């Protein structure tokens, strides 16, 4: 009789424990993005970009920062600023004509200012390999303007400003120096949209468009220095990857 009672009690206890386990499983929250399976790190870079602006060689410097998911996908922000001294015509008032109505120029010693920034998306293929490739896309907005070369270049000295949009895809090759440092080189194309139809009067008295998209859309070449968490710590507690690389 005692054995029967003990058997029944054990069965009731087992069924109760199973019921509690099922209940806990039923009430365990579910998410669209399970962050337990995502390794999140951050990185940033400085970049030197070479392109053409207004038909001449242009050098730009920039910086970027991004969140890196599973060491392969990233989303962040970027900015780029042209540093080259790109000269433009003097700007004369309306009605100027060098013979019939010569007038003094309104703006002299002009150079182009061109800077843009925005969203930065990308993919890195087999980032555990010493040499690997990737692709990224910049989607941003910026300003094209002129400034007097005799004055210090700053937003306070800019004139004839024009807001523009930029889309710039790029393919990259990266080299792993350490777990936290890489050097990359990329080739891309900068497409500029939204240039307005503002005109100016040149020294010959002709009305000419101030800016055109073709003056700023260009192939690009980039050298990048990247710093951040590009791989798991060796022998770390959260290392989900094998000794030979990424699963």
C-alpha positions as CSV (number, residue, x, y, z in Angstrom):
1,X,0.0,0.0,0.0
2,X,2.8,2.4,0.9
3,X,4.5,1.6,-2.4
4,X,1.3,2.5,-4.3
5,X,1.0,5.8,-2.4
6,X,4.6,6.7,-3.1
7,X,4.2,5.8,-6.8
8,X,1.1,8.0,-7.1
9,X,2.9,10.9,-5.3
10,X,5.9,10.6,-7.6
11,X,3.6,10.5,-10.7
12,X,1.8,13.6,-9.5
13,X,5.1,15.4,-8.8
14,X,6.4,14.5,-12.3
15,X,3.2,15.7,-14.0
16,X,3.3,18.9,-12.1
17,X,6.9,19.6,-13.0
18,X,6.2,18.9,-16.6
19,X,3.1,21.2,-16.5
20,X,5.2,24.0,-15.0
21,X,7.9,23.6,-17.7
22,X,5.4,23.7,-20.5
23,X,3.7,26.8,-18.9
24,X,7.1,28.5,-18.7
25,X,7.8,27.7,-22.4
26,X,4.3,28.9,-23.4
27,X,4.9,32.2,-21.7
28,X,8.4,32.8,-22.9
29,X,8.4,36.0,-25.0
30,X,9.1,35.8,-28.7
31,X,10.7,38.5,-30.7
32,X,11.1,39.4,-34.4
33,X,14.8,40.0,-33.8
34,X,16.3,37.5,-31.3
35,X,19.3,39.5,-30.0
36,X,20.6,36.4,-28.3
37,X,21.8,35.2,-31.7
38,X,23.3,38.6,-32.7
39,X,26.8,39.8,-31.8
40,X,26.7,43.6,-31.8
41,X,29.9,45.7,-31.9
42,X,30.8,49.2,-33.1
43,X,33.6,50.6,-35.3
44,X,34.6,53.8,-37.0
45,X,37.0,54.9,-39.7
46,X,38.8,57.8,-41.3
47,X,38.8,58.0,-45.1
48,X,40.7,59.7,-47.9
49,X,38.7,60.0,-51.1
50,X,39.9,60.9,-54.5
51,X,37.4,62.0,-57.3
52,X,36.7,64.7,-59.8
53,X,34.9,68.0,-59.0
54,X,34.2,70.5,-61.8
55,X,36.5,68.5,-64.1
56,X,39.6,68.6,-61.9
57,X,41.1,66.2,-59.3
58,X,39.6,66.6,-55.9
59,X,40.7,65.3,-52.5
60,X,38.2,64.7,-49.7
61,X,38.5,63.6,-46.1
62,X,35.8,62.0,-44.0
63,X,34.9,59.9,-41.0
64,X,32.2,57.3,-40.3
65,X,30.8,55.3,-37.5
66,X,28.6,52.3,-37.5
67,X,27.0,49.4,-35.6
68,X,28.4,46.0,-36.8
69,X,26.1,42.9,-36.6
70,X,27.7,39.5,-36.5
71,X,30.9,41.1,-37.8
72,X,29.3,41.2,-41.3
73,X,26.5,43.7,-41.6
74,X,26.7,47.4,-40.5
75,X,24.6,50.5,-40.4
76,X,25.9,54.0,-39.4
77,X,26.5,57.5,-40.5
78,X,29.2,59.2,-42.6
79,X,30.5,62.6,-43.7
80,X,32.8,63.8,-46.4
81,X,34.3,67.2,-47.2
82,X,36.3,68.3,-50.2
83,X,39.6,69.8,-49.3
84,X,41.0,70.8,-52.7
85,X,41.1,74.4,-53.8
86,X,38.9,74.3,-56.9
87,X,38.7,77.8,-58.5
88,X,35.6,79.3,-60.1
89,X,34.8,82.4,-62.1
90,X,34.3,85.9,-60.7
91,X,30.6,86.6,-60.4
92,X,29.3,89.9,-61.8
93,X,26.0,91.7,-61.2
94,X,23.1,91.4,-63.7
95,X,23.5,93.8,-66.6
96,X,27.3,93.6,-66.7
97,X,28.9,93.7,-70.2
98,X,32.6,94.1,-70.7
99,X,32.2,96.7,-73.4
100,X,28.8,98.4,-73.2
101,X,28.3,98.3,-69.5
102,X,31.4,97.2,-67.5
103,X,30.6,96.6,-63.8
104,X,32.8,95.5,-60.9
105,X,32.4,91.9,-59.9
106,X,30.3,91.1,-56.8
107,X,32.4,88.0,-55.8
108,X,36.0,87.4,-56.6
109,X,38.6,84.6,-56.1
110,X,35.9,82.0,-55.7
111,X,36.5,78.4,-54.8
112,X,34.0,75.5,-54.5
113,X,32.9,74.1,-51.2
114,X,31.4,70.6,-51.3
115,X,30.4,68.5,-48.3
116,X,27.8,65.8,-47.7
117,X,26.8,63.2,-45.1
118,X,24.1,60.7,-44.1
119,X,23.3,57.1,-43.9
120,X,25.9,54.4,-44.4
121,X,25.0,50.7,-45.0
122,X,27.3,47.8,-45.8
123,X,28.2,44.1,-46.0
124,X,31.6,42.4,-45.3
125,X,32.2,39.0,-46.9
126,X,34.1,36.4,-44.8
127,X,35.6,39.1,-42.4
128,X,37.7,36.4,-40.7
129,X,39.9,36.1,-43.8
130,X,43.1,38.0,-43.8
131,X,42.1,39.7,-47.1
132,X,38.4,40.0,-47.8
133,X,36.0,42.1,-49.8
134,X,32.8,44.0,-49.0
135,X,30.3,46.5,-50.4
136,X,28.7,49.6,-48.9
137,X,26.2,52.3,-49.8
138,X,26.2,56.0,-48.8
139,X,22.9,57.9,-49.0
140,X,23.1,61.5,-47.9
141,X,22.5,65.1,-48.3
142,X,25.0,68.0,-48.6
143,X,25.8,71.5,-49.7
144,X,27.6,72.9,-52.7
145,X,28.7,76.5,-52.3
146,X,31.3,79.1,-53.1
147,X,33.7,80.9,-50.8
148,X,36.2,83.7,-51.2
149,X,39.7,82.2,-51.4
150,X,41.2,85.2,-49.6
151,X,39.1,84.3,-46.5
152,X,39.3,81.3,-44.3
153,X,37.0,78.6,-45.6
154,X,34.0,78.1,-43.3
155,X,30.3,77.9,-43.4
156,X,30.1,81.6,-42.5
157,X,32.0,82.6,-45.6
158,X,30.0,80.5,-48.0
159,X,27.6,82.0,-50.6
160,X,25.4,80.8,-53.4
161,X,24.6,77.6,-51.4
162,X,22.7,74.7,-53.0
163,X,21.4,71.7,-51.1
164,X,21.9,68.4,-53.0
165,X,21.4,64.7,-52.5
166,X,24.1,62.0,-52.9
167,X,24.0,58.2,-53.6
168,X,27.4,56.5,-53.6
169,X,27.8,52.7,-53.9
170,X,31.3,51.3,-53.4
171,X,33.1,47.9,-53.5
172,X,36.0,47.5,-51.0
173,X,39.0,45.3,-50.3
174,X,40.1,45.1,-46.6
175,X,43.2,43.8,-44.9
176,X,43.1,42.6,-41.3
177,X,46.0,43.9,-39.3
178,X,44.7,43.1,-35.8
179,X,41.3,42.2,-34.3
180,X,40.6,45.9,-33.9
181,X,42.4,47.5,-36.9
182,X,41.9,47.2,-40.7
183,X,43.0,49.1,-43.8
184,X,40.6,49.1,-46.8
185,X,40.6,50.4,-50.3
186,X,37.5,51.0,-52.4
187,X,36.2,52.0,-55.8
188,X,32.8,53.6,-56.2
189,X,30.7,56.2,-58.0
190,X,29.2,59.4,-56.5
191,X,25.9,60.4,-58.1
192,X,24.6,63.9,-57.2
193,X,21.0,64.9,-57.5
194,X,18.9,68.0,-57.0
195,X,21.3,70.7,-58.3
196,X,19.2,73.8,-58.8
197,X,19.1,76.1,-61.9
198,X,20.7,79.2,-60.4
199,X,22.6,81.2,-62.9
200,X,25.4,83.8,-62.6
201,X,26.9,86.5,-64.9
202,X,30.4,85.8,-66.0
203,X,33.1,88.3,-67.1
204,X,31.8,88.2,-70.7
205,X,28.3,89.2,-69.6
206,X,26.8,85.8,-70.3
207,X,24.4,84.1,-68.0
208,X,25.7,80.6,-67.1
209,X,24.4,77.9,-64.7
210,X,26.3,78.1,-61.4
211,X,26.3,74.3,-60.8
212,X,25.4,71.2,-62.8
213,X,25.1,67.6,-61.6
214,X,27.8,66.4,-64.0
215,X,30.3,68.7,-62.3
216,X,30.0,66.7,-59.0
217,X,29.0,63.2,-60.0
218,X,32.3,61.2,-60.4
219,X,34.1,57.9,-59.9
220,X,35.7,57.7,-56.5
221,X,38.7,55.9,-55.0
222,X,39.0,55.6,-51.2
223,X,41.6,54.6,-48.6
224,X,40.1,53.8,-45.2
225,X,41.6,53.2,-41.8
226,X,39.1,51.3,-39.6
227,X,39.1,50.8,-35.8
228,X,36.7,48.7,-33.8
229,X,35.5,45.3,-32.8
230,X,35.9,43.2,-35.9
231,X,36.2,39.8,-34.4
232,X,35.4,38.0,-31.1
233,X,37.9,38.1,-28.3
234,X,40.1,34.9,-28.2
235,X,38.8,32.4,-25.6
236,X,36.0,34.8,-24.7
237,X,33.0,33.6,-22.8
238,X,30.7,34.8,-25.6
239,X,32.8,33.4,-28.5
240,X,30.3,31.6,-30.7
241,X,32.8,31.0,-33.4
242,X,35.3,28.2,-33.8
243,X,39.0,28.5,-33.7
244,X,39.2,28.4,-37.4
245,X,36.9,31.3,-38.0
246,X,33.3,32.1,-38.4
247,X,30.6,29.4,-38.7
